[in-house]
Amino acid sequence: MADKGKVKVGIIGSQFEATIHVESFHILPHEAEVVAIASPTPGHAAGLAKQYGIPNVYTDYREMLKQPDIEMVTIAAPNRLHCQMTVDIANAGKHVVCEKPLCMTLEEADLMIETCKKQGVLLMYAEELFFTPKYVKVKEMADQGAFGKLYLVKQSEKHFGPHGGWFWDVSQSGGGVFMDMGCHGIAFAYWFFDRPKLKKVTTHMDTHVHKELTKGEDNSICIMEFEGGAVGLIESSWAKPGGMDDRIEVYGSEGVAYANLLMGNAIPTFSENGYGYAVEKAPTTKGWSYPVFDELYNYGFPQEMLHFARCVRGKETCLATGEDGRFVQEVLYAGYQSAGLGQTVELPFRPQGVARPIDLWYNPIK
Ligand SMILES: NC(=O)c1ccc[n+]([C@@H]2O[C@H](COP(=O)([O-])OP(=O)(O)OC[C@H]3O[C@@H](n4cnc5c(N)ncnc54)[C@H](O)[C@@H]3O)[C@@H](O)[C@H]2O)c1
């Protein structure tokens, strides 16, 4: 494919994750440049545009899609909007990067994948754990046989709850912490084991500390049993005080590795006065805190966006696809159903007509 220079990117959204996208392209600017941003909260979009020199700002993303030079659009908007946005982007002939979770329902996942295929554009699933340098190193060692035959991969992400109001509203998010953060671990285990067939899913979930805020679960544990016997164990929590925790453990017949994403790179710090910023979702910077450096790079966001831009140019094959997102969606269904029934659920599990994954926890299919 002829080199057309940097991939021109439009971003939908202007707050938490959109800022990460903007900064990621800024950190690794070799393959892509952000040329537009769209968000109905114009102040935020204009602020980001000014800070990072983004030339075009829109309040309606559909207007942005008419900008001819844009080749790839990233979606950093609430989950319930992902499907419609993907369809609109693809129909405008632009490649799609969609934040996790892919969407609300399996029907939406199918529509997103089909539309992108029909329009000849890529549907890239923004699962940054596939690009997190510390976790990628563990996967490389596993692929080199360091741990022998893998039998268990654990992933957990925990903090005291999300930053935006819509996450707590299950009609906008589709579910609680299992949907929001369990989706990372589900994708991670699937990727780590090289995408084997999934046989069974067993989950437990409850709302332990945020009952006044949400009808969603704030703690979940999910066991994924793959063909061949390997197991993924995913723990996700919005109920853990004290800031962000993200870690993996990998067990095999001949080895083991533990990787703590945040603490390994942190600076154990005591301050009576506090200071500006420690790390995502840290409740305070006074007393003991654990500030990190190069936070986005440690998570893998810039590497992820660089990879997606290279995929658009045909320089790399996409490592995180719409199909990965659809797999995660099916496991989300199975997980809510399992918790609702109090039983293990066998895959495939693809019920039609489910409005939100969490509905299967409230009213499991009998
Ligand atoms: N990969 C990760 O680790 C990660 C982390 C955080 C969030 N996310 C995902 O990113 C997405 C956005 O989450 P967030 O944390 O940025 O939420 P947020 O509340 O911080 O921001 C949401 C943004 O969506 C915009 N928006 C709302 N309606 C819109 C519309 N109709 N058109 C265009 N923009 C609209 C808002 O203006 C806002 O800028 C979610 O799907 C979330 O799951 C991923």
The ligand as a MOL file (V3000), in Angstrom:
LIG
                    3D

  0  0  0     0  0            999 V3000
M  V30 BEGIN CTAB
M  V30 COUNTS 44 48 0 0 0
M  V30 BEGIN ATOM
M  V30 1 N -9.7260 1.1690 27.9000 0
M  V30 2 C -9.9210 1.6170 29.1150 0
M  V30 3 O -9.2100 1.2800 30.0460 0
M  V30 4 C -11.0430 2.5690 29.3620 0
M  V30 5 C -10.9980 3.4390 30.4700 0
M  V30 6 C -12.0600 4.3190 30.6530 0
M  V30 7 C -13.1400 4.3030 29.7860 0
M  V30 8 N -13.1520 3.4380 28.7360 0 CHG=1
M  V30 9 C -14.3050 3.3820 27.8140 0
M  V30 10 O -14.3550 4.6020 27.0640 0
M  V30 11 C -15.7060 4.9670 26.8520 0
M  V30 12 C -15.9010 6.3940 27.3800 0
M  V30 13 O -15.6690 6.3900 28.7700 0
M  V30 14 P -15.0830 7.6810 29.5140 0
M  V30 15 O -14.4300 7.1800 30.7490 0
M  V30 16 O -14.3110 8.5130 28.5900 0 CHG=-1
M  V30 17 O -16.4320 8.4220 29.9150 0
M  V30 18 P -16.5870 9.9720 30.2260 0
M  V30 19 O -17.8840 10.1040 30.9310 0
M  V30 20 O -15.3530 10.5110 30.8570 0
M  V30 21 O -16.7030 10.6430 28.7860 0
M  V30 22 C -17.7580 10.3070 27.9100 0
M  V30 23 C -17.6590 11.2100 26.7050 0
M  V30 24 O -18.6640 10.8240 25.7700 0
M  V30 25 C -19.1940 12.0000 25.2050 0
M  V30 26 N -20.5180 11.7760 24.6400 0
M  V30 27 C -21.6670 11.5100 25.2820 0
M  V30 28 N -22.6790 11.4420 24.3800 0
M  V30 29 C -22.1250 11.6410 23.1580 0
M  V30 30 C -22.6370 11.7070 21.8440 0
M  V30 31 N -23.9270 11.5080 21.6010 0
M  V30 32 N -21.7860 11.9930 20.8310 0
M  V30 33 C -20.4670 12.1690 21.0700 0
M  V30 34 N -19.9210 12.1180 22.2850 0
M  V30 35 C -20.7420 11.8610 23.3270 0
M  V30 36 C -19.2490 12.9750 26.3830 0
M  V30 37 O -19.3700 14.2960 25.9260 0
M  V30 38 C -17.9000 12.7040 27.0270 0
M  V30 39 O -16.9010 13.4850 26.4270 0
M  V30 40 C -16.5620 3.9250 27.5460 0
M  V30 41 O -17.0060 2.9720 26.6220 0
M  V30 42 C -15.6270 3.2840 28.5490 0
M  V30 43 O -15.9500 1.9400 28.8470 0
M  V30 44 C -12.1180 2.6010 28.5050 0
M  V30 END ATOM
M  V30 BEGIN BOND
M  V30 1 1 1 2
M  V30 2 2 2 3
M  V30 3 1 2 4
M  V30 4 1 4 5
M  V30 5 2 4 44
M  V30 6 2 5 6
M  V30 7 1 6 7
M  V30 8 2 7 8
M  V30 9 1 8 9
M  V30 10 1 8 44
M  V30 11 1 9 10
M  V30 12 1 9 42
M  V30 13 1 10 11
M  V30 14 1 11 12
M  V30 15 1 11 40
M  V30 16 1 12 13
M  V30 17 1 13 14
M  V30 18 2 14 15
M  V30 19 1 14 16
M  V30 20 1 14 17
M  V30 21 1 17 18
M  V30 22 2 18 19
M  V30 23 1 18 20
M  V30 24 1 18 21
M  V30 25 1 21 22
M  V30 26 1 22 23
M  V30 27 1 23 24
M  V30 28 1 23 38
M  V30 29 1 24 25
M  V30 30 1 25 26
M  V30 31 1 25 36
M  V30 32 1 26 27
M  V30 33 1 26 35
M  V30 34 2 27 28
M  V30 35 1 28 29
M  V30 36 1 29 30
M  V30 37 2 29 35
M  V30 38 1 30 31
M  V30 39 2 30 32
M  V30 40 1 32 33
M  V30 41 2 33 34
M  V30 42 1 34 35
M  V30 43 1 36 37
M  V30 44 1 36 38
M  V30 45 1 38 39
M  V30 46 1 40 41
M  V30 47 1 40 42
M  V30 48 1 42 43
M  V30 END BOND
M  V30 END CTAB
M  END
